[in-house]
């Protein structure tokens, strides 16, 4: 018998208490059957929401979009509320997969659970939809090599390393810069989080440090400012989360070092795209976030229709964005951003 322990208390909660930041789907009035739950609030997730809306219309299923504002606690409360109202399927980006696994298993016992963007591989989720973050990290490492063909000192910035996707990206960058053999995604061995001055005999690059900010954007900028002061010879700043590269760009400009310190990153914030156009950043790796929303809705619809996932990992291809293709990519991003903001 399926456990209902998660939702006993939740039934008494008001809708306002657990919804967090939510966007109603266009078909929700017909009875939403599934939900898309992010790991926070960011323009990145608006792009994912655009894919949700496209898929809703194509596959004729309502999907609620929820963006927790307070991390793990808020995400848990949202999913408890979804279960209390009988939602049939949930696509979630876990905030802290390792520690959330017991809770995710309870969710999986009461609904069709899949993960997207970030995985929880030890949980009972049915499938993970996302980019191969290790390969994407290696692609980011290649961008750093293009930006610094003579080599140099590099520093990495990221929100938090509890998320598996963040660790995979970081390791991909490290392995590429230090000329390490490519690893299989499911068996990646990680360097210590607090490792500093990583280098290798055959490499021209030194990875000075990895700075985390716990999704505090002010802290992200201060991390970049401190790094510029501490490391006089830093040549490239690498941002692994969407807001990290813009924070680095702002710090570099304020230090009057535009052009001296290169920037390479992940995702597609406008400030980063503009910097690529202007030559103040070299490039970025886009996960095509609208595909996350689209593929999540499609997958949950198929599962509810009795079609089981063929594999445990449904890969969404990433794109390498540089000055060569920035205009075409930015036009697509703007189109998706507008769609994602619609109520």
C-alpha positions as CSV (number, residue, x, y, z in Angstrom):
1,X,0.0,0.0,0.0
2,X,1.4,3.4,-0.9
3,X,2.4,5.5,2.0
4,X,0.6,8.8,2.5
5,X,2.6,10.0,5.5
6,X,3.9,13.0,3.5
7,X,0.6,14.6,3.0
8,X,-1.4,14.1,6.2
9,X,-0.2,17.4,7.7
10,X,-0.1,19.2,4.3
11,X,-3.9,18.7,3.7
12,X,-4.4,21.4,6.4
13,X,-2.2,23.9,4.7
14,X,-3.6,26.8,2.7
15,X,-2.7,27.0,-1.0
16,X,-0.8,30.2,-0.4
17,X,1.4,28.4,2.1
18,X,2.8,25.9,-0.2
19,X,2.5,27.3,-3.7
20,X,5.7,29.5,-3.5
21,X,6.3,31.2,-6.8
22,X,4.1,29.6,-9.3
23,X,2.9,30.1,-12.8
24,X,-0.4,28.6,-13.8
25,X,-0.5,26.8,-17.1
26,X,-2.9,27.8,-19.9
27,X,-4.6,24.4,-19.6
28,X,-4.7,24.3,-15.8
29,X,-8.3,25.3,-15.8
30,X,-9.1,22.0,-17.4
31,X,-7.4,20.2,-14.5
32,X,-3.6,20.1,-14.3
33,X,-2.4,16.5,-13.9
34,X,1.4,17.1,-13.6
35,X,3.8,19.7,-12.2
36,X,7.2,21.1,-13.0
37,X,9.2,22.1,-9.9
38,X,12.4,24.1,-10.2
39,X,15.2,24.5,-7.6
40,X,14.8,28.2,-7.3
41,X,13.7,31.5,-9.1
42,X,15.8,32.6,-12.1
43,X,15.3,33.7,-15.7
44,X,16.7,30.3,-16.6
45,X,13.5,28.7,-15.3
46,X,11.3,31.1,-17.3
47,X,12.9,29.6,-20.4
48,X,12.1,26.1,-19.1
49,X,8.5,27.3,-18.5
50,X,8.3,28.2,-22.2
51,X,9.0,24.6,-23.1
52,X,6.3,23.5,-20.6
53,X,3.7,25.7,-22.4
54,X,4.7,24.5,-25.8
55,X,4.4,20.9,-24.7
56,X,1.0,21.5,-22.9
57,X,-0.5,22.5,-26.2
58,X,1.1,19.8,-28.2
59,X,0.2,16.9,-25.9
60,X,-3.0,18.2,-24.4
61,X,-2.1,18.0,-20.7
62,X,-2.1,20.7,-18.0
63,X,1.1,21.3,-16.1
64,X,1.7,23.6,-13.1
65,X,5.0,25.3,-12.8
66,X,6.4,26.0,-9.3
67,X,9.6,27.9,-8.4
68,X,10.6,27.6,-4.7
69,X,12.0,30.8,-3.2
70,X,13.6,29.3,-0.1
71,X,15.6,26.3,-1.2
72,X,15.1,22.7,0.1
73,X,12.4,23.6,2.7
74,X,10.2,25.4,0.2
75,X,10.7,22.8,-2.5
76,X,9.6,20.1,-0.1
77,X,6.5,22.0,1.0
78,X,5.5,22.6,-2.6
79,X,5.8,18.9,-3.5
80,X,3.9,17.9,-0.3
81,X,1.1,20.3,-1.4
82,X,1.1,18.8,-4.9
83,X,0.7,15.3,-3.5
84,X,-2.1,16.5,-1.2
85,X,-4.1,17.6,-4.2
86,X,-3.5,14.4,-6.1
87,X,-1.1,15.5,-8.8
88,X,-0.2,12.5,-11.0
89,X,3.3,13.3,-12.0
90,X,6.2,15.6,-10.9
91,X,9.3,16.7,-12.7
92,X,11.7,18.2,-10.2
93,X,15.2,19.7,-10.1
94,X,16.4,18.6,-6.6
95,X,18.2,21.2,-4.5
96,X,20.3,18.7,-2.5
97,X,19.8,15.2,-4.1
98,X,21.9,13.3,-1.5
99,X,19.9,14.5,1.5
100,X,16.6,14.7,-0.3
101,X,16.6,11.1,-1.5
102,X,14.4,9.7,1.3
103,X,11.8,12.4,0.7
104,X,12.0,11.9,-3.1
105,X,11.3,8.2,-2.6
106,X,8.2,9.0,-0.7
107,X,7.1,11.3,-3.5
108,X,7.8,8.5,-6.0
109,X,5.6,6.2,-4.0
110,X,2.7,8.6,-4.4
111,X,3.2,10.1,-7.9
112,X,5.2,9.5,-11.1
113,X,8.5,11.2,-10.3
114,X,11.2,12.2,-12.7
115,X,14.1,14.5,-12.3
116,X,15.2,17.3,-14.6
117,X,18.2,19.7,-14.8
118,X,19.7,18.1,-11.7
119,X,19.5,14.4,-10.9
120,X,19.0,12.3,-7.8
121,X,20.4,9.0,-9.1
122,X,20.0,7.1,-5.8
123,X,16.3,7.9,-5.6
124,X,13.4,6.0,-7.1
125,X,12.8,8.5,-9.8
126,X,11.8,7.0,-13.1
127,X,14.1,8.9,-15.4
128,X,16.5,11.9,-15.4
129,X,16.1,14.6,-18.2
130,X,19.1,16.8,-18.6
131,X,22.4,17.7,-20.3
132,X,25.4,15.4,-19.8
133,X,26.9,17.9,-17.4
134,X,30.3,16.3,-17.4
135,X,30.6,16.5,-21.2
136,X,29.2,20.1,-21.0
137,X,31.9,20.9,-18.5
138,X,34.6,19.6,-20.8
139,X,33.1,21.7,-23.6
140,X,33.4,24.7,-21.2
141,X,37.0,23.7,-20.6
142,X,37.6,23.8,-24.4
143,X,36.2,27.4,-24.4
144,X,38.7,28.3,-21.8
145,X,41.5,26.9,-23.9
146,X,40.3,28.9,-26.9
147,X,40.2,32.1,-24.7
148,X,43.7,31.3,-23.2
149,X,45.6,29.5,-25.9
150,X,48.9,30.2,-24.1
151,X,47.6,28.9,-20.8
152,X,47.2,30.6,-17.5
153,X,45.5,30.8,-14.1
154,X,41.8,30.0,-13.9
155,X,39.2,30.3,-11.1
156,X,35.8,28.6,-11.0
157,X,32.6,30.1,-9.5
158,X,29.4,28.2,-8.7
159,X,26.4,28.5,-6.5
160,X,26.8,25.3,-4.6
161,X,28.4,21.9,-5.1
162,X,25.7,19.8,-3.3
163,X,24.0,19.5,-6.7
164,X,25.3,16.7,-8.8
165,X,25.2,18.7,-12.0
166,X,27.4,21.4,-10.5
167,X,30.0,18.8,-9.4
168,X,29.9,17.2,-12.9
169,X,30.4,20.5,-14.7
170,X,33.3,21.4,-12.4
171,X,35.0,18.1,-12.9
172,X,34.5,18.3,-16.7
173,X,36.3,21.7,-16.7
174,X,39.1,20.4,-14.5
175,X,39.6,17.2,-16.6
176,X,39.7,19.1,-19.8
177,X,42.1,21.8,-18.6
178,X,44.4,19.3,-17.0
179,X,44.4,16.9,-20.0
180,X,42.8,14.0,-18.0
181,X,41.1,11.1,-19.9
182,X,37.3,11.5,-20.4
183,X,35.2,9.7,-17.8
184,X,31.8,8.0,-18.1
185,X,29.0,10.2,-16.7
186,X,27.8,7.6,-14.2
187,X,31.3,6.9,-12.9
188,X,32.9,10.3,-12.6
189,X,35.5,10.6,-9.9
190,X,35.5,14.1,-8.3
191,X,38.4,16.2,-7.1
192,X,38.0,17.5,-3.6
193,X,35.7,20.5,-3.4
194,X,38.3,22.6,-1.5
195,X,41.1,21.7,-3.9
196,X,43.3,24.7,-4.8
197,X,46.1,25.2,-7.3
198,X,45.1,22.2,-9.4
199,X,47.6,21.6,-12.1
200,X,49.2,18.8,-14.1
201,X,52.6,18.2,-15.7
202,X,51.2,18.2,-19.2
203,X,48.9,21.2,-18.8
204,X,49.4,24.9,-19.3
205,X,46.6,25.7,-16.9
206,X,46.3,26.1,-13.1
207,X,42.9,26.0,-11.5
208,X,43.4,28.4,-8.5
209,X,40.2,27.7,-6.5
210,X,36.5,27.0,-6.6
211,X,34.3,29.7,-4.9
212,X,30.7,29.0,-3.9
213,X,28.0,31.5,-3.0
214,X,24.9,29.4,-2.1
215,X,22.8,31.3,-4.7
216,X,23.5,34.6,-3.1
217,X,24.1,36.9,-6.0
218,X,25.7,39.6,-3.9
219,X,28.1,37.0,-2.6
220,X,28.8,35.8,-6.2
221,X,30.0,39.3,-7.1
222,X,32.1,39.7,-3.9
223,X,33.7,36.3,-4.6
224,X,34.8,37.6,-8.0
225,X,36.0,40.9,-6.6
226,X,38.0,39.1,-3.9
227,X,39.5,36.8,-6.5
228,X,40.7,39.7,-8.6
229,X,42.4,41.2,-5.5
230,X,43.9,37.9,-4.3
231,X,45.0,36.5,-7.6
232,X,46.9,39.1,-9.5
233,X,47.6,36.8,-12.4
234,X,44.2,35.3,-12.9
235,X,43.5,35.1,-16.6
236,X,40.0,33.5,-16.8
237,X,36.9,33.3,-14.7
238,X,34.6,30.4,-15.2
239,X,31.0,30.6,-14.0
240,X,29.0,27.3,-13.7
241,X,25.6,28.7,-12.8
242,X,23.6,31.3,-14.8
243,X,24.3,34.3,-12.6
244,X,28.0,33.6,-12.0
245,X,29.4,34.9,-15.4
246,X,27.5,38.2,-15.2
247,X,28.8,38.7,-11.6
248,X,32.3,38.1,-12.9
249,X,31.8,40.5,-15.8
250,X,30.6,43.3,-13.4
251,X,33.6,42.7,-11.0
252,X,36.1,42.8,-13.9
253,X,34.6,46.0,-15.3
254,X,34.7,47.7,-12.0
255,X,38.4,46.6,-11.5
256,X,39.2,48.1,-15.0
257,X,40.4,44.8,-16.2
258,X,37.9,44.2,-19.1
259,X,39.8,42.3,-21.8
260,X,42.6,41.3,-19.3
261,X,40.5,38.6,-17.6
262,X,38.5,36.4,-19.9
263,X,35.1,35.0,-18.9
264,X,33.5,31.7,-20.0
265,X,30.3,30.2,-18.5
266,X,27.1,28.3,-18.5
267,X,23.6,29.4,-19.5
268,X,22.3,32.4,-21.3
269,X,21.8,35.5,-19.2
270,X,21.6,38.7,-21.3
271,X,24.6,40.3,-19.6
272,X,26.7,37.3,-20.6
273,X,25.4,37.2,-24.2
274,X,26.0,41.0,-24.6
275,X,29.6,40.5,-23.2
276,X,30.1,37.8,-25.8
277,X,29.0,40.2,-28.6
278,X,31.2,42.9,-27.2
279,X,34.2,40.7,-26.9
280,X,34.3,40.9,-23.0
281,X,33.4,37.2,-22.7
282,X,34.5,34.3,-24.8
283,X,31.6,32.0,-24.8
284,X,29.0,30.0,-22.9
285,X,27.4,26.5,-22.8
286,X,23.6,26.6,-23.1
287,X,21.5,23.7,-22.0
288,X,18.6,24.8,-24.1
289,X,16.4,25.1,-21.0
290,X,13.2,25.3,-23.0
291,X,13.9,21.7,-24.0
292,X,13.9,20.7,-20.3
293,X,10.4,21.9,-19.9
294,X,9.2,20.4,-23.1
295,X,10.8,17.0,-22.6
296,X,9.6,16.8,-19.0
297,X,6.0,17.3,-20.0
298,X,6.3,14.9,-22.9
299,X,7.9,12.3,-20.7
300,X,5.3,12.5,-17.9
301,X,2.5,12.3,-20.4
302,X,4.0,9.2,-21.9
303,X,4.4,7.6,-18.5
304,X,0.8,8.4,-17.5
305,X,-0.2,6.8,-20.8
306,X,1.6,3.6,-19.9
307,X,4.8,4.2,-21.9
308,X,7.8,3.6,-19.7
309,X,11.1,5.4,-20.3
310,X,13.5,3.4,-22.4
311,X,16.6,4.5,-20.4
312,X,17.3,6.1,-17.0
313,X,18.9,9.2,-18.6
314,X,17.2,11.2,-21.4
315,X,19.9,13.5,-22.7
316,X,19.2,17.0,-23.9
317,X,22.0,18.3,-26.2
318,X,23.9,21.4,-25.1
319,X,25.0,24.2,-27.4
320,X,28.3,26.0,-27.5
321,X,27.6,29.7,-28.0
322,X,30.4,32.1,-29.1
323,X,30.6,35.3,-31.2
324,X,30.1,33.2,-34.3
325,X,26.5,32.2,-33.5
326,X,25.5,34.7,-30.8
327,X,22.9,36.5,-32.9
328,X,20.9,33.4,-34.0
329,X,21.0,32.0,-30.4
330,X,20.0,35.2,-28.8
331,X,17.0,35.6,-31.1
332,X,15.8,32.1,-30.1
333,X,16.4,32.9,-26.4
334,X,14.3,36.1,-26.6
335,X,11.4,34.2,-28.2
336,X,11.5,31.6,-25.4
337,X,11.9,34.2,-22.7
338,X,8.7,36.0,-23.8
339,X,6.7,32.8,-23.9
340,X,8.0,31.8,-20.5
341,X,6.8,35.0,-18.9
342,X,3.2,34.6,-20.0
343,X,0.7,33.6,-17.3
